[in-house]
C-alpha cells in the first residue's frame, strides 16, 4: 500500500460524519486497507521531520505559535541538521517577541544553509528589534543579493534606512522598488501590516524631503488600503501642513485621535491648529493639561503644560516647562517655537531667534504665520512675524 492511499483513506474517514450513507461493510474495508497501509508504510526520520515542519508552518499561520514551536522542536529532534526547521522556529520565536531565541535559531539555520534569503530577512528584523541596525542592514542587503526581486527585503531595508539610519534617498529607492515588485504586498508575519505599511513609510520619507504632494498621494493610498491605521492619518496631516492646507491637517489629526486616543502628538497638534484658526479659549489650557496627563513625562506633555501655563499668565512655570522640553528633545521644533513666541509676547525680541531655529529644525511655515491668532491682541507677536520673509500658505491650497 502507498502513502498516497493512506492519505486518501484518512481524508475519506474524516468525511464519514458528513456523509452517513457508508455501510458498515464499506467502512470495515476502508479501515482494513488503512491498517495494511500503516503496517507497510515505513516513514524515515527525515520525511517525518518534514511532516512536523509543514504542520508547524500551518500552526504558525493560524496564530497557534506555541503549537508551532512544539512541531518545529519535533522536526529538529528527528533531523538535527534541518536548516529550514531552525529558520521557521526562529520566525515563530520572533512572532512571540522572544528575540534572543529567534536570533539563536536563525544563526544556526544560516550556519547549516547560507542560501536561504528569507532567513536573512527574518534575522535582519530581529536585529532591528535588538537595535543592531548595521548588522540588520547587512542581512537585508544579503537577502537582496540572493534574490534581487525580493520585495519584502527591499521594504524592510527601506524602513531601516528611513526610521533608524536616516538615509532618505536610499529609503525612497528601496520602498519604491518593493511596491513596484509587489503592488499588493502582504506581509507573512502578524506584526507587519500589509502593503499599506510600505505606502505609509514611503509617504513619511517624502515628508522628510518636503515632497508633500507625493507624500499625500502615498499616504492616501495607504489609508485606502488600511483605513484603521491611526498614524498614517497623522503623517498625512503633517504632509498637509507642509503643503499649507491647515484645514485638511486638522481633519486628519482628529481622525488619528479617534483611532489612537493615547497619541499625545496628534492631540497636541489638533489644539495648536485650533489656536491657529481662532484665539485660545478659556478651556484651551485645561484641554492642554488633559493631553499632558496622557504621558506626563513625554516631550509633548512638557510643551502642552508650558503653553497651558502661559495662557493662564503663569510665565515662570511656563518657562520652566518649555526649557525642560528643549533640553529633552533638542531636535524637535515645537518647544523652540513656543519658547520664542512666549519671549516675543513678553517684549523680548530675541525670541525671534528661537522661532528661526524652529524653522531650521523643520517646522511647517504655515504654523508660524497662522500662530499670530493664538493671542490676537498681542501686537509684539504680529510685529515679530513680519520679520520673516517666508510667505504664508493659504488654508485653501490643494496639493493635487
C-alpha positions as CSV (number, residue, x, y, z in Angstrom):
1,X,0.0,0.0,0.0
2,X,1.2,3.5,-0.7
3,X,1.4,6.6,1.5
4,X,-1.0,8.2,-1.1
5,X,-3.6,5.7,-0.3
6,X,-3.1,6.3,3.4
7,X,-3.6,10.0,3.0
8,X,-6.7,9.5,0.9
9,X,-8.2,7.0,3.3
10,X,-7.6,9.4,6.2
11,X,-9.4,12.1,4.3
12,X,-12.3,9.8,3.4
13,X,-12.8,8.7,7.0
14,X,-12.8,12.4,8.2
15,X,-15.9,12.9,5.9
16,X,-17.8,9.9,7.3
17,X,-19.8,12.0,9.7
18,X,-20.8,14.4,6.9
19,X,-21.9,11.6,4.6
20,X,-23.7,9.0,6.8
21,X,-24.6,6.7,3.9
22,X,-21.5,4.5,4.2
23,X,-22.4,0.9,5.0
24,X,-20.6,-0.9,7.9
25,X,-19.1,-3.2,5.2
26,X,-17.6,-0.3,3.3
27,X,-16.3,1.3,6.4
28,X,-14.7,-2.0,7.5
29,X,-12.9,-2.3,4.2
30,X,-11.6,1.3,4.4
31,X,-10.3,0.7,8.0
32,X,-8.8,-2.7,7.0
33,X,-6.9,-1.3,4.0
34,X,-5.7,1.7,6.0
35,X,-4.3,-0.7,8.6
36,X,-2.4,-2.6,6.0
37,X,-1.1,0.7,4.6
38,X,0.0,1.8,8.1
39,X,1.8,-1.6,8.6
40,X,3.6,-1.5,5.3
41,X,4.4,2.2,5.3
42,X,7.9,3.0,6.6
43,X,8.4,6.7,7.3
44,X,12.1,7.8,7.5
45,X,13.0,10.3,10.3
46,X,13.8,12.9,7.5
47,X,10.3,12.6,6.0
48,X,8.7,12.7,9.4
49,X,10.7,15.8,10.3
50,X,9.3,17.4,7.1
51,X,5.8,16.5,8.1
52,X,6.2,18.1,11.6
53,X,7.8,21.1,9.9
54,X,4.9,21.6,7.5
55,X,2.4,21.3,10.3
56,X,4.4,23.8,12.3
57,X,4.1,26.3,9.5
58,X,0.3,25.7,9.4
59,X,0.1,26.2,13.1
60,X,2.1,29.5,12.8
61,X,-0.2,30.8,10.0
62,X,-3.2,30.1,12.3
63,X,-1.5,32.0,15.1
64,X,-1.1,28.8,17.2
65,X,2.5,29.9,17.9
66,X,3.1,27.6,20.9
67,X,1.9,24.6,19.0
68,X,4.1,25.6,16.1
69,X,7.2,25.7,18.3
70,X,6.4,22.2,19.5
71,X,6.2,20.9,16.0
72,X,9.4,22.5,15.0
73,X,11.0,21.0,18.1
74,X,9.9,17.6,16.9
75,X,11.2,18.2,13.4
76,X,14.6,19.3,14.8
77,X,14.7,16.3,17.2
78,X,14.2,14.0,14.2
79,X,16.6,15.8,11.9
80,X,19.2,18.0,13.8
81,X,20.6,19.3,10.5
82,X,17.2,20.5,9.2
83,X,18.1,24.2,8.5
84,X,14.6,25.0,7.2
85,X,13.0,24.0,10.6
86,X,15.5,26.1,12.5
87,X,14.7,29.1,10.3
88,X,10.9,28.7,10.8
89,X,11.2,28.1,14.5
90,X,13.3,31.3,14.6
91,X,10.5,33.2,12.8
92,X,8.0,31.8,15.3
93,X,10.1,33.0,18.2
94,X,10.3,36.3,16.5
95,X,6.5,36.5,16.4
96,X,6.5,35.7,20.1
97,X,8.9,38.6,20.6
98,X,11.5,36.2,22.0
99,X,14.3,37.8,20.0
100,X,17.2,36.1,21.7
101,X,15.9,32.6,21.0
102,X,14.9,33.7,17.5
103,X,18.4,35.0,16.8
104,X,20.0,31.7,18.0
105,X,17.8,29.7,15.7
106,X,18.3,31.9,12.7
107,X,22.0,32.0,13.2
108,X,22.1,28.2,13.3
109,X,19.9,27.9,10.3
110,X,22.3,30.0,8.2
111,X,25.3,28.0,9.6
112,X,23.6,25.0,8.0
113,X,22.5,26.6,4.8
114,X,23.5,30.2,4.0
115,X,21.4,30.3,0.8
116,X,18.1,31.0,2.5
117,X,17.2,34.6,1.6
118,X,14.1,34.7,3.8
119,X,16.2,33.7,6.9
120,X,18.4,36.7,6.3
121,X,15.3,39.0,6.2
122,X,14.0,37.4,9.4
123,X,17.3,37.8,11.2
124,X,17.5,41.3,10.0
125,X,14.2,42.1,11.6
126,X,15.3,40.5,14.8
127,X,18.5,42.5,14.8
128,X,16.4,45.7,14.2
129,X,14.4,45.0,17.3
130,X,17.6,44.5,19.2
131,X,18.8,47.9,17.8
132,X,21.8,46.3,15.9
133,X,21.0,48.4,12.9
134,X,24.1,47.9,10.9
135,X,24.0,44.2,11.2
136,X,20.3,44.3,10.2
137,X,21.3,46.3,7.1
138,X,23.9,43.7,6.1
139,X,21.3,40.9,6.4
140,X,18.7,42.7,4.3
141,X,21.4,43.5,1.7
142,X,22.5,39.9,1.6
143,X,18.9,38.7,1.0
144,X,18.6,41.1,-1.9
145,X,21.9,39.8,-3.3
146,X,20.5,36.3,-3.2
147,X,17.2,37.4,-4.8
148,X,17.2,40.8,-6.5
149,X,13.4,40.6,-6.8
150,X,12.7,40.0,-3.1
151,X,10.0,42.7,-2.3
152,X,9.9,42.2,1.4
153,X,13.7,42.5,1.7
154,X,13.6,45.9,-0.1
155,X,10.7,47.1,2.1
156,X,12.5,46.0,5.3
157,X,15.7,47.7,4.3
158,X,13.8,50.8,3.2
159,X,12.2,51.1,6.6
160,X,15.6,50.6,8.3
161,X,17.1,53.4,6.1
162,X,14.2,55.7,6.9
163,X,13.5,55.2,10.6
164,X,16.8,54.3,12.0
165,X,19.7,55.2,9.7
166,X,18.1,58.4,8.4
167,X,19.3,57.7,4.8
168,X,16.4,59.2,3.0
169,X,17.3,58.8,-0.7
170,X,18.2,55.1,-0.1
171,X,14.9,54.7,1.7
172,X,12.8,56.1,-1.1
173,X,14.6,53.9,-3.7
174,X,14.1,50.7,-1.7
175,X,10.4,51.4,-0.8
176,X,9.6,52.2,-4.4
177,X,11.3,49.1,-5.5
178,X,9.3,47.0,-3.0
179,X,6.0,48.4,-4.2
180,X,7.0,48.0,-7.9
181,X,7.8,44.3,-7.3
182,X,4.6,43.7,-5.4
183,X,1.9,46.4,-5.5
184,X,-0.3,44.2,-3.3
185,X,2.4,43.2,-0.9
186,X,1.1,41.1,2.0
187,X,3.4,40.5,5.0
188,X,3.8,37.0,6.3
189,X,4.1,38.0,10.0
190,X,1.5,39.4,12.3
191,X,3.3,42.5,13.5
192,X,4.0,43.8,9.9
193,X,1.0,45.4,8.2
194,X,0.3,44.7,4.5
195,X,1.3,47.0,1.7
196,X,-0.3,49.9,3.4
197,X,2.8,49.9,5.6
198,X,5.1,50.5,2.6
199,X,3.0,53.3,1.2
200,X,2.8,54.9,4.7
201,X,6.5,54.7,5.2
202,X,7.3,55.9,1.7
203,X,5.0,58.8,2.4
204,X,6.9,59.6,5.6
205,X,10.1,59.7,3.5
206,X,8.6,62.1,1.1
207,X,7.6,64.4,4.0
208,X,11.2,64.4,5.2
209,X,12.2,65.5,1.8
210,X,9.4,68.1,1.6
211,X,7.8,66.4,-1.4
212,X,4.4,67.0,0.1
213,X,2.1,66.2,-2.9
214,X,3.8,62.8,-3.4
215,X,3.6,62.2,0.4
216,X,-0.1,62.9,0.4
217,X,-0.6,60.6,-2.6
218,X,1.1,57.7,-0.9
219,X,-0.5,58.2,2.5
220,X,-3.9,58.5,0.9
221,X,-3.2,55.2,-0.9
222,X,-2.2,53.7,2.5
223,X,-5.4,54.8,4.1
224,X,-7.5,53.4,1.3
225,X,-5.8,50.0,1.9
226,X,-5.9,50.2,5.7
227,X,-8.3,52.9,7.0
228,X,-7.8,51.9,10.6
229,X,-4.1,52.6,10.9
230,X,-4.2,55.8,13.0
231,X,-0.6,57.0,12.5
232,X,-1.0,57.2,8.7
233,X,-3.6,59.9,9.3
234,X,-1.1,61.8,11.5
235,X,1.5,61.5,8.8
236,X,-0.9,62.8,6.1
237,X,-1.8,65.6,8.4
238,X,1.9,66.6,8.5
239,X,2.0,66.4,4.7
240,X,-1.0,68.7,4.5
241,X,0.7,71.2,6.9
242,X,3.8,71.1,4.6
243,X,1.5,71.8,1.7
244,X,-0.2,74.7,3.6
245,X,-3.5,73.0,3.9
246,X,-4.3,73.6,7.6
247,X,-7.9,72.5,7.4
248,X,-7.2,69.1,5.9
249,X,-4.4,68.7,8.5
250,X,-6.9,69.3,11.3
251,X,-9.3,66.7,9.9
252,X,-6.6,64.1,9.8
253,X,-5.3,64.8,13.3
254,X,-8.9,64.4,14.6
255,X,-9.2,61.0,12.9
256,X,-5.8,60.0,14.3
257,X,-7.1,60.8,17.8
258,X,-10.3,58.8,17.3
259,X,-8.3,55.7,16.3
260,X,-5.5,56.2,18.8
261,X,-6.8,58.1,21.9
262,X,-3.3,58.0,23.5
263,X,-1.5,59.6,20.6
264,X,-0.4,62.7,22.5
265,X,1.3,64.3,19.5
266,X,-2.0,64.2,17.4
267,X,-3.9,65.7,20.3
268,X,-1.4,68.4,20.7
269,X,-1.3,69.3,17.0
270,X,-5.1,69.4,17.0
271,X,-5.1,72.0,19.7
272,X,-2.3,74.0,18.1
273,X,-4.1,74.1,14.8
274,X,-7.3,75.2,16.6
275,X,-5.4,78.1,18.1
276,X,-4.1,79.0,14.6
277,X,-7.7,79.3,13.4
278,X,-9.0,81.3,16.4
279,X,-7.7,82.8,19.6
280,X,-7.3,80.4,22.5
281,X,-10.5,79.9,24.5
282,X,-10.9,79.8,28.3
283,X,-10.9,75.9,28.1
284,X,-7.8,75.6,26.0
285,X,-5.4,75.5,28.9
286,X,-7.5,72.8,30.6
287,X,-7.5,70.8,27.4
288,X,-3.7,71.0,27.1
289,X,-3.4,69.7,30.7
290,X,-5.6,66.8,29.9
291,X,-3.4,65.9,26.9
292,X,-0.2,66.2,29.0
293,X,-1.7,63.7,31.5
294,X,-1.8,61.0,28.8
295,X,2.0,60.6,29.1
296,X,3.2,63.1,31.7
297,X,7.0,62.7,31.1
298,X,6.7,62.8,27.3
299,X,8.3,65.7,25.4
300,X,4.9,66.9,24.1
301,X,3.5,66.8,27.6
302,X,6.1,69.4,28.7
303,X,5.2,71.5,25.7
304,X,1.4,71.2,26.5
305,X,1.9,72.1,30.1
306,X,4.1,75.1,29.2
307,X,1.5,76.5,26.8
308,X,-1.2,76.0,29.4
309,X,0.7,77.9,32.0
310,X,1.4,80.7,29.5
311,X,-2.2,81.0,28.5
312,X,-3.0,81.4,32.2
313,X,-0.3,84.1,32.7
314,X,1.9,81.8,34.8
315,X,5.1,82.7,32.9
316,X,7.6,81.4,35.4
317,X,6.1,77.9,35.3
318,X,5.7,78.1,31.5
319,X,9.3,78.9,31.1
320,X,10.4,76.0,33.3
321,X,8.4,73.5,31.3
322,X,9.4,74.8,27.9
323,X,13.1,74.8,28.9
324,X,12.8,71.2,30.0
325,X,11.2,70.3,26.7
326,X,14.0,72.0,24.7
327,X,16.6,70.0,26.7
328,X,14.7,66.8,26.4
329,X,14.4,66.9,22.6
330,X,16.8,69.5,21.1
331,X,16.0,68.1,17.6
332,X,12.3,69.0,17.9
333,X,10.9,72.3,16.8
334,X,7.7,72.7,18.8
335,X,9.4,73.7,22.1
336,X,11.7,76.2,20.4
337,X,8.9,77.9,18.6
338,X,6.8,78.3,21.6
339,X,9.7,79.4,23.7
340,X,10.4,82.1,21.1
341,X,6.7,83.1,20.9
342,X,6.5,83.5,24.7
343,X,9.6,85.6,24.8
344,X,8.4,87.8,21.9
345,X,5.0,88.2,23.7
346,X,6.7,89.5,26.7
347,X,8.7,92.0,24.7
348,X,11.9,90.1,24.3
349,X,12.7,90.3,20.7
350,X,15.5,87.8,21.0
351,X,12.7,85.2,20.9
352,X,12.8,85.5,17.2
353,X,16.0,83.5,17.2
354,X,14.2,80.6,18.8
355,X,11.5,80.8,16.2
356,X,14.0,80.9,13.4
357,X,15.7,77.8,14.9
358,X,12.3,76.0,14.9
359,X,12.1,76.7,11.2
360,X,15.6,75.3,10.7
361,X,14.6,72.2,12.5
362,X,11.7,71.6,10.1
363,X,8.7,73.5,11.5
364,X,6.0,74.0,8.9
365,X,5.8,77.7,7.9
366,X,2.0,77.6,7.8
367,X,2.0,77.1,11.6
368,X,4.4,80.1,12.0
369,X,2.3,82.5,10.1
370,X,-1.1,81.4,11.5
371,X,0.1,81.4,15.1
372,X,-0.4,85.2,15.5
373,X,-4.1,84.3,16.2
374,X,-3.1,82.4,19.4
375,X,-3.2,85.7,21.3
376,X,-4.9,88.0,18.9
377,X,-4.3,91.2,20.9
378,X,-0.6,90.8,21.1
379,X,1.0,93.3,18.7
380,X,4.5,92.1,19.6
381,X,3.9,88.7,18.1
382,X,2.4,90.2,14.9
383,X,5.4,92.5,14.6
384,X,7.9,89.7,15.1
385,X,6.2,87.5,12.5
386,X,6.6,90.3,9.9
387,X,10.4,89.9,10.3
388,X,10.2,86.5,8.5
389,X,10.3,86.6,4.7
390,X,8.6,83.3,4.1
391,X,5.1,83.7,2.6
392,X,2.0,82.5,4.4
393,X,0.4,79.5,2.8
394,X,-3.3,79.6,2.1
395,X,-5.6,77.4,4.0
396,X,-7.4,76.6,0.8
397,X,-4.4,75.4,-1.1
398,X,-4.9,72.0,-2.7
399,X,-1.8,69.8,-3.3
400,X,-3.3,68.0,-6.3
